[in-house]
Amino acid sequence: MKINLRFLYVLPLLAVFLTDRALGEFVFGTEEVRPLELLFVYGLAGCSILLVLSYYRRLERMMQLWFWLVIGCVVGLCLESYSGWGVWAKYPHVFSKFSVMLPLFGLYAYYRRYPAPSYRILVAVIFPGLLLSLVVFHRDALSLGSFLETERGFSVTSAYLLLLIALFCLNWYLTQGHLLSGLSFLVAMALIVFLQHRTVWVCSALALALNLALLALRVPEAHQMGRRLTLLGTMSLVLGMSSGLAVVLDNPEVVRKFIANFEDLQHPTTQGTGTFRMQQHEAYVPLLEERPLAGWRLEGFQVPIQMYDEAGDQVWPDFTGHHFHSFYLDRLFYFGIVGVLLVAFIPLFALGRILLRLTPLSPDLVALLSFTSTFFVFGFSYDWPSYLYGVLGLMLAAVSYQLHSAPTAPLPGRLHRRPTAASPIPA
């Protein structure tokens, strides 16, 4: 009997997802500061370097250059640290801006060498894990009172991970008609709405729009998408009515809460947490303009906190790092325009190549592309969590495989009219 060991290929990706707060609570505990998690992150960085060096020949030339640029920046920081402070790594917080990128290269190298992971196994592990974490560690958030008081329970990064689950499940339902996948999509989207992270709402709307467009234009298996979308909408209405959700939504307080959330979305600079982000941006703009190209680097850690509360006190103590609510503001402050381009240029270039090349795509790759495309919107409100770099590495490996194996002929009209031969992309 031949044993299928393909489930093992998902383990490196699952290890990266353990850096998410909700999933990591099962392993590292629920404390605010978790030393074991820090050691685990360092271990991931070390293993990623070993993977890159082991499968270095499988990296595309562009990825090789990118990897050595990141390593060169780390070496430059070490030299700057030793020159200014007499130690090789004075402020690990600043060095972490580069070390957090290493799993990107590690997963890219791994999935260039081995087959793509089973996304069904990935969803079967992560989705129940997130639900169990919400029930076990954050059960107080699962109430109408918590919803009205905006006690979310989950962090924004954990809620954002639900979007990836929702996209995979939606695409499996629309291309294969699996009812369980459709129900899982509805549950994931309901949780995204309930957790009230407005940035995740915006990313979800953009991802779903791009996902449906790619399914209609680039996926041959989605020829029954319209009928299945209608059935999915009907199913959501039936479930909502039978579960009592309609009664909850008819509550005036719930209606007012949703109206307030949408008003915050319409006025992102004057209402809600967007006001804080705007104040932080205005406070740090003079520092950004002073060093726009390469940023403040290690000296930035010593710069006093620029944010003050209504009483005139600093929001955070000095020498604790600057807690930016924006990926772009964080990288511009520490490493300037060069730092932003070092992280974002290659993924944007890869997305542009695959989206503009009119060849068939698999449903899994469409979900992955739709999710990663929203990273650059998510970065306006929050810094990227560690697991996003792992997802980027997986996406870049999948795009590389697609570009080198898919036929170069353009799509003949609307692909979804009739089912065609199976896509060359593995499941």
C-alpha positions as CSV (number, residue, x, y, z in Angstrom):
1,M,0.0,0.0,0.0
2,K,1.4,3.4,-1.0
3,I,1.0,6.1,1.7
4,N,0.3,9.6,0.6
5,L,2.6,12.0,2.5
6,R,1.6,15.2,0.8
7,F,0.1,16.5,4.1
8,L,3.7,16.9,5.3
9,Y,4.3,19.7,2.7
10,V,1.9,22.0,4.6
11,L,3.9,21.8,7.9
12,P,6.4,24.7,7.1
13,L,3.5,26.9,6.2
14,L,1.6,25.9,9.4
15,A,4.7,26.8,11.4
16,V,4.7,30.3,10.1
17,F,1.0,30.7,10.9
18,L,1.7,29.8,14.5
19,T,3.1,33.3,14.8
20,D,-0.5,34.6,14.7
21,R,-1.7,35.5,18.1
22,A,-4.9,33.4,18.1
23,L,-3.2,30.2,16.8
24,G,-0.1,30.7,18.9
25,E,-2.1,30.8,22.1
26,F,-2.4,27.0,22.1
27,V,1.4,26.7,22.1
28,F,2.9,29.8,23.7
29,G,0.1,30.7,26.1
30,T,-2.1,33.8,26.5
31,E,0.4,36.2,28.2
32,E,1.1,39.5,26.7
33,V,4.9,38.8,26.6
34,R,5.7,35.3,25.5
35,P,9.4,34.5,25.6
36,L,8.9,31.0,24.0
37,E,7.3,32.7,21.0
38,L,10.3,35.0,20.5
39,L,12.6,31.9,20.4
40,F,10.3,30.3,17.9
41,V,10.5,33.3,15.7
42,Y,14.3,33.3,15.8
43,G,14.1,29.6,15.0
44,L,12.0,30.3,11.9
45,A,14.4,32.9,10.7
46,G,17.3,30.4,11.1
47,C,15.5,27.6,9.4
48,S,14.5,29.9,6.5
49,I,18.2,30.8,5.9
50,L,19.0,27.1,5.8
51,L,16.2,26.4,3.3
52,V,17.4,29.2,1.1
53,L,21.0,27.9,1.1
54,S,19.9,24.3,0.6
55,Y,17.8,25.1,-2.4
56,Y,19.6,28.2,-3.6
57,R,19.8,27.0,-7.2
58,R,16.0,26.8,-7.4
59,L,15.6,30.4,-6.7
60,E,15.0,32.7,-9.6
61,R,17.7,35.3,-10.2
62,M,15.4,38.1,-9.0
63,M,14.7,36.3,-5.7
64,Q,18.4,35.6,-5.2
65,L,19.2,39.2,-5.7
66,W,16.4,40.2,-3.3
67,F,17.6,37.8,-0.6
68,W,21.2,39.1,-0.7
69,L,19.9,42.7,-0.6
70,V,18.1,41.9,2.6
71,I,21.2,40.1,4.1
72,G,23.3,43.0,3.0
73,C,21.0,45.4,4.9
74,V,21.3,43.3,8.0
75,V,25.1,43.3,7.7
76,G,25.0,47.0,7.2
77,L,23.0,47.5,10.4
78,C,25.4,45.3,12.3
79,L,28.3,47.5,11.2
80,E,26.4,50.6,12.0
81,S,25.6,49.2,15.4
82,Y,29.2,48.3,16.2
83,S,30.5,51.6,14.9
84,G,28.1,53.7,17.1
85,W,27.5,51.6,20.2
86,G,30.3,49.0,20.3
87,V,27.9,46.0,20.0
88,W,26.8,44.1,16.9
89,A,23.0,44.3,17.4
90,K,22.1,47.3,19.6
91,Y,18.4,47.4,19.1
92,P,16.8,44.0,18.1
93,H,13.5,45.8,17.4
94,V,15.1,47.5,14.4
95,F,16.8,44.3,13.2
96,S,13.5,42.5,13.4
97,K,12.2,44.6,10.4
98,F,14.5,42.5,8.2
99,S,14.5,39.2,10.1
100,V,10.7,39.0,9.8
101,M,11.2,38.8,6.0
102,L,13.3,35.6,6.1
103,P,10.4,33.2,6.2
104,L,9.3,34.7,2.8
105,F,12.5,33.4,1.2
106,G,12.5,30.1,3.2
107,L,8.9,29.2,2.1
108,Y,9.6,30.3,-1.5
109,A,12.7,28.1,-1.7
110,Y,10.9,25.1,-0.1
111,Y,7.9,25.3,-2.4
112,R,10.1,25.7,-5.4
113,R,11.7,22.4,-4.4
114,Y,8.6,20.5,-3.2
115,P,5.0,20.4,-4.4
116,A,2.5,23.1,-3.3
117,P,0.8,22.4,0.1
118,S,-2.7,21.0,0.2
119,Y,-4.8,24.0,0.8
120,R,-7.6,21.9,2.0
121,I,-5.5,20.5,4.8
122,L,-4.3,24.0,5.6
123,V,-7.9,25.2,5.9
124,A,-8.9,22.1,7.8
125,V,-6.3,23.0,10.5
126,I,-6.4,26.8,10.6
127,F,-10.1,27.4,10.5
128,P,-11.1,25.1,13.4
129,G,-8.0,26.4,15.2
130,L,-9.3,30.0,15.0
131,L,-12.8,29.0,16.0
132,L,-11.5,27.0,19.0
133,S,-9.2,29.9,20.0
134,L,-12.2,32.2,19.9
135,V,-14.3,29.9,22.0
136,V,-11.6,28.8,24.5
137,F,-9.7,32.0,25.1
138,H,-12.1,34.8,24.0
139,R,-15.5,33.5,24.7
140,D,-16.5,36.8,26.4
141,A,-16.3,38.4,23.0
142,L,-19.1,36.1,21.6
143,S,-22.0,38.1,22.9
144,L,-24.2,40.9,21.8
145,G,-22.9,43.2,24.6
146,S,-19.4,42.7,23.4
147,F,-20.4,43.5,19.9
148,L,-22.1,46.7,21.0
149,E,-19.1,47.7,23.2
150,T,-16.6,46.7,20.4
151,E,-14.9,44.1,22.5
152,R,-13.5,42.1,19.6
153,G,-11.6,39.4,21.4
154,F,-9.5,38.6,18.2
155,S,-6.8,40.9,17.1
156,V,-7.0,42.4,13.6
157,T,-4.3,40.1,12.3
158,S,-6.3,37.0,13.4
159,A,-9.5,38.3,11.9
160,Y,-7.6,39.1,8.7
161,L,-6.5,35.4,8.5
162,L,-10.2,34.5,8.3
163,L,-10.3,36.3,4.9
164,L,-7.9,33.8,3.4
165,I,-10.0,30.9,4.7
166,A,-13.1,32.5,3.2
167,L,-11.6,32.9,-0.2
168,F,-10.4,29.3,-0.5
169,C,-13.8,28.0,0.6
170,L,-15.7,30.3,-1.7
171,N,-13.6,29.2,-4.7
172,W,-14.0,25.5,-3.9
173,Y,-17.7,26.0,-3.7
174,L,-18.0,28.0,-6.9
175,T,-15.8,25.7,-9.0
176,Q,-16.7,22.3,-7.5
177,G,-20.1,22.8,-5.8
178,H,-19.0,21.5,-2.4
179,L,-21.8,22.6,0.0
180,L,-19.6,22.4,3.1
181,S,-17.2,24.8,1.5
182,G,-20.0,27.3,0.9
183,L,-21.2,27.0,4.5
184,S,-17.6,27.5,5.7
185,F,-17.3,30.7,3.6
186,L,-20.5,32.0,5.2
187,V,-19.3,31.3,8.7
188,A,-15.9,33.0,8.0
189,M,-17.5,36.1,6.5
190,A,-20.0,36.3,9.4
191,L,-17.1,36.2,11.9
192,I,-15.3,38.9,9.9
193,V,-18.4,41.1,10.2
194,F,-19.0,40.3,13.8
195,L,-15.4,41.1,14.9
196,Q,-15.7,44.7,13.5
197,H,-12.2,45.3,12.3
198,R,-13.1,47.9,9.7
199,T,-9.7,47.5,7.8
200,V,-10.5,43.8,7.4
201,W,-14.0,44.8,6.0
202,V,-12.4,47.0,3.4
203,C,-9.8,44.3,2.5
204,S,-12.6,41.7,2.3
205,A,-14.6,43.8,-0.1
206,L,-11.6,44.4,-2.4
207,A,-10.5,40.7,-2.2
208,L,-13.9,39.4,-3.1
209,A,-14.3,41.7,-6.0
210,L,-10.9,40.7,-7.5
211,N,-11.5,37.1,-6.7
212,L,-14.9,37.0,-8.5
213,A,-13.5,38.8,-11.5
214,L,-10.6,36.4,-11.8
215,L,-12.9,33.4,-11.5
216,A,-15.1,34.7,-14.2
217,L,-12.3,35.6,-16.6
218,R,-9.4,33.2,-15.8
219,V,-10.8,30.0,-14.3
220,P,-12.3,27.4,-16.7
221,E,-13.9,25.4,-13.8
222,A,-16.1,28.4,-12.8
223,H,-18.6,28.0,-15.6
224,Q,-21.5,27.6,-13.2
225,M,-20.5,30.5,-11.0
226,G,-23.6,32.6,-11.5
227,R,-26.0,29.8,-10.5
228,R,-23.9,28.8,-7.4
229,L,-23.7,32.4,-6.3
230,T,-27.5,32.7,-6.4
231,L,-27.7,29.5,-4.4
232,L,-25.2,30.8,-1.9
233,G,-27.1,34.0,-1.4
234,T,-30.3,32.0,-0.9
235,M,-28.6,29.7,1.6
236,S,-27.3,32.7,3.6
237,L,-30.8,34.2,3.8
238,V,-32.3,30.9,5.0
239,L,-29.6,30.4,7.6
240,G,-29.9,33.9,8.8
241,M,-33.7,33.6,9.2
242,S,-33.6,30.2,10.8
243,S,-30.8,31.0,13.3
244,G,-32.4,34.1,14.6
245,L,-29.9,36.5,13.0
246,A,-32.6,38.6,11.5
247,V,-34.0,39.3,15.0
248,V,-30.5,40.5,16.1
249,L,-30.1,42.7,13.1
250,D,-33.5,44.2,13.7
251,N,-32.2,45.4,17.1
252,P,-32.0,49.3,17.0
253,E,-28.7,49.2,18.9
254,V,-27.2,46.8,16.4
255,V,-28.4,49.0,13.6
256,R,-26.9,52.1,15.2
257,K,-23.6,50.2,15.7
258,F,-23.3,49.3,12.0
259,I,-24.2,52.8,11.0
260,A,-21.4,54.2,13.3
261,N,-18.9,51.7,11.8
262,F,-19.8,52.7,8.2
263,E,-19.5,56.4,9.1
264,D,-16.1,55.7,10.5
265,L,-15.2,54.1,7.1
266,Q,-16.5,57.2,5.2
267,H,-14.5,59.6,7.4
268,P,-11.3,57.6,8.1
269,T,-9.3,60.7,9.2
270,T,-11.8,62.3,11.6
271,Q,-13.6,59.4,13.2
272,G,-12.7,56.2,15.0
273,T,-9.1,54.9,15.2
274,G,-8.4,56.7,11.9
275,T,-8.1,59.9,13.9
276,F,-5.2,58.4,15.9
277,R,-3.5,57.3,12.8
278,M,-3.8,60.7,11.2
279,Q,-2.4,62.3,14.4
280,Q,0.5,59.9,14.4
281,H,1.2,60.6,10.7
282,E,1.2,64.3,11.3
283,A,3.5,64.0,14.3
284,Y,6.1,62.0,12.4
285,V,6.1,63.7,9.1
286,P,8.9,66.2,10.0
287,L,11.1,63.2,10.9
288,L,10.3,61.5,7.7
289,E,11.1,64.6,5.7
290,E,14.4,65.0,7.5
291,R,15.6,61.5,6.3
292,P,13.4,60.4,3.4
293,L,15.8,58.1,1.6
294,A,17.2,55.6,4.2
295,G,15.3,56.6,7.3
296,W,16.6,56.8,10.9
297,R,17.6,53.2,11.3
298,L,19.1,52.5,14.7
299,E,19.1,56.1,15.7
300,G,15.3,56.1,15.3
301,F,15.0,53.9,18.4
302,Q,16.5,56.7,20.4
303,V,14.2,59.4,19.0
304,P,11.7,60.4,21.7
305,I,8.1,59.3,21.2
306,Q,6.3,62.0,19.2
307,M,2.7,61.2,20.3
308,Y,1.1,62.8,23.4
309,D,-2.3,62.4,25.0
310,E,-4.7,65.1,26.1
311,A,-2.8,65.6,29.4
312,G,0.4,66.3,27.5
313,D,2.1,63.0,28.5
314,Q,3.8,60.7,26.0
315,V,1.6,57.8,24.7
316,W,4.4,55.3,25.1
317,P,7.6,55.5,27.1
318,D,10.8,56.4,25.4
319,F,13.2,53.6,24.2
320,T,10.4,51.1,23.7
321,G,10.3,51.5,19.9
322,H,7.8,53.6,17.9
323,H,4.5,51.7,17.7
324,F,3.3,52.6,14.3
325,H,-0.2,51.8,13.1
326,S,0.9,51.6,9.5
327,F,3.3,49.4,7.6
328,Y,4.3,52.3,5.4
329,L,4.9,54.8,8.2
330,D,7.0,52.1,10.1
331,R,9.3,51.4,7.2
332,L,9.6,55.1,6.1
333,F,10.6,56.0,9.6
334,Y,13.2,53.3,10.1
335,F,14.5,52.8,6.5
336,G,12.9,55.4,4.3
337,I,11.8,54.9,0.7
338,V,14.4,52.3,0.3
339,G,12.9,50.2,3.1
340,V,9.4,50.3,1.6
341,L,10.7,49.3,-1.9
342,L,12.8,46.6,-0.4
343,V,9.7,44.8,0.9
344,A,7.0,45.8,-1.5
345,F,8.5,46.0,-5.0
346,I,9.0,42.3,-5.9
347,P,5.6,41.2,-4.7
348,L,3.9,44.0,-6.6
349,F,5.9,43.2,-9.7
350,A,5.0,39.5,-9.4
351,L,1.3,40.3,-8.9
352,G,1.4,42.6,-12.0
353,R,3.0,39.9,-14.1
354,I,0.5,37.2,-13.3
355,L,-2.6,39.4,-13.3
356,L,-1.8,40.9,-16.7
357,R,-0.8,37.5,-18.3
358,L,-4.1,36.2,-19.8
359,T,-3.7,32.4,-19.0
360,P,-5.9,30.1,-17.0
361,L,-5.5,30.1,-13.3
362,S,-6.4,27.5,-10.6
363,P,-9.1,28.4,-8.0
364,D,-6.5,28.1,-5.3
365,L,-4.1,30.5,-6.9
366,V,-6.9,33.0,-7.5
367,A,-7.7,32.9,-3.8
368,L,-4.0,33.4,-2.9
369,L,-3.6,36.3,-5.4
370,S,-6.8,38.0,-4.2
371,F,-5.6,37.8,-0.6
372,T,-2.1,39.0,-1.1
373,S,-3.3,41.9,-3.3
374,T,-5.0,43.4,-0.2
375,F,-1.7,43.4,1.8
376,F,-0.9,46.8,0.4
377,V,-4.3,48.2,1.6
378,F,-4.0,46.5,5.0
379,G,-0.6,48.2,5.4
380,F,-2.1,51.7,5.5
381,S,-3.8,50.9,8.8
382,Y,-1.5,48.2,10.4
383,D,2.0,46.9,10.2
384,W,2.2,43.5,8.4
385,P,2.1,40.5,10.8
386,S,4.8,37.9,10.5
387,Y,2.6,35.3,8.8
388,L,2.0,37.6,5.8
389,Y,5.6,37.2,4.8
390,G,5.1,33.5,4.7
391,V,2.0,33.9,2.5
392,L,4.0,36.1,0.2
393,G,6.7,33.5,-0.1
394,L,4.0,30.9,-1.0
395,M,2.4,33.2,-3.5
396,L,5.7,34.0,-5.2
397,A,6.5,30.3,-5.5
398,A,3.0,29.6,-7.0
399,V,3.3,32.5,-9.4
400,S,6.8,31.3,-10.5
401,Y,5.4,27.9,-11.2
402,Q,2.5,29.3,-13.1
403,L,4.6,31.6,-15.3
404,H,7.0,28.8,-16.2
405,S,4.5,26.0,-16.8
406,A,1.3,27.5,-18.1
407,P,0.8,28.0,-21.9
408,T,1.6,31.4,-23.2
409,A,-1.4,31.7,-25.6
410,P,-4.1,34.2,-24.5
411,L,-7.5,33.1,-23.3
412,P,-10.0,32.5,-26.1
413,G,-12.9,34.8,-25.1
414,R,-14.9,34.0,-22.0
415,L,-13.4,30.9,-20.5
416,H,-16.4,30.1,-18.2
417,R,-18.8,29.2,-21.0
418,R,-17.7,25.6,-21.3
419,P,-15.5,23.4,-19.1
420,T,-12.1,22.8,-20.7
421,A,-9.2,20.5,-19.9
422,A,-7.8,20.5,-16.4
423,S,-5.5,23.4,-15.5
424,P,-1.8,22.5,-15.4
425,I,-1.5,23.9,-11.9
426,P,-1.5,21.2,-9.2
427,A,-4.3,21.2,-6.7
